[in-house]
Amino acid sequence: ITGVSVGGLPDGIVDTDMLASSAVTEAKLATDPQQGLAKAWINFDGTSASIGSGRDSFNVDTVTDNGTGNYTVTFTNNMPNANYAVVISSNISGSNSNAAYERIDSQATSNFVIKTIHTGAFNDVSIICAAVFGD
């Protein structure tokens, strides 16, 4: 093959604008219709006085503690619509009889609200994980 240099480009130049336009960013993942990819996720401690952005997260700006067992998760980059799915799990120490469950109380393009319930009442739990899937 002639006329093709290292990197496969005829002039051998890799343009940073070309790389940047192809880069996968949080903003693109939150808005591009890539079905099957998590558009946001978080792992946080619901018992902490300062939740912030959690232990680790992707496309989550902050978690606000609205009261016992009540949290608002705000996206860094909004979802294109509110028709996304949120999958939540939690852990509360103790035996299976101490299991907690979660529910989505509301969801908007910019955030969603998680409520955790244990023994019939709202409770803070130490591990809450959520993943968001949608367009």
Secondary structure, 3 states (H helix, E strand, C coil): CCCCCCCCCCCCCCCHHHHHHHCCCHHHHHHCCCCCCEEEEEEECCCCCCCCCCCEEECEEEEEEEECCEEEEEECCCCCCCCCEEEEEEECCCCHHHCEEEEEEEECCCEEEEEEEECCEECCCCEEEEEEECC
